Amino acid sequence: MRRLFALLLTLMMALPALAIDRPFPANILRGKFTPGYFPDITLDGKPRQLSPSARIFNQDNRIEMPAAVRGADLVVNYTVDGMGYVDRIWILTADEAAQPVPAAK
C-alpha cells in the first residue's frame, strides 16, 4: 500500500513537467489587454473591439467569457481578423510572457 501511495505521489509531482506548450499561430501579436464592456477592449492603451466570434483563452487554455475576465494590463498574445477586429486572445502565464514573440513567416 505504501509503495502504491509513493508511486501516485511521484506521478502527481511529475505532472507539471509533462505540461505541453500551447501552440500559437504564426501571425500572433503581443500586447497588454484590459477588458471592457463587450465588444470594447483596450490593447496597449488603445481602444479596440472584439469580433463577434472572439475567443479568450485563460492561462489553462480554457475559454473565458469576455464578461468574466478580470484585471488590467494582462500580457496576452492575440490575432486580428481581416476586418481589424481582435478574434483570439491568449492570456499568458509568466513563463510564456517571458518568451519572445515568434517572428511571422
CORUR-V105895 format. One record per backbone hydrogen bond with DSSP energy under -0.5 kcal/mol. NH is the residue of the N-H (numbers start at 1). CO is the residue of the C=O. If there is no record, write none. Layout:
NH:CO, NH:CO
This chain:
5:1, 6:2, 7:3, 8:4, 9:5, 10:6, 11:7, 12:8, 13:9, 14:10, 15:11, 17:14, 18:14, 18:15, 19:16, 24:22, 28:25, 29:78, 31:76, 33:31, 33:74, 34:42, 35:71, 36:40, 38:36, 40:37, 41:48, 42:34, 43:46, 44:32, 46:43, 48:41, 50:39, 51:86, 54:51, 55:87, 56:64, 57:55, 57:89, 58:62, 61:58, 64:56, 68:65, 69:65, 69:66, 74:33, 76:31, 77:90, 78:29, 79:88, 81:85, 84:81, 86:49, 87:79, 87:85, 88:79, 89:55, 90:77, 91:57, 91:89, 92:75, 97:93, 98:94, 99:95, 99:96
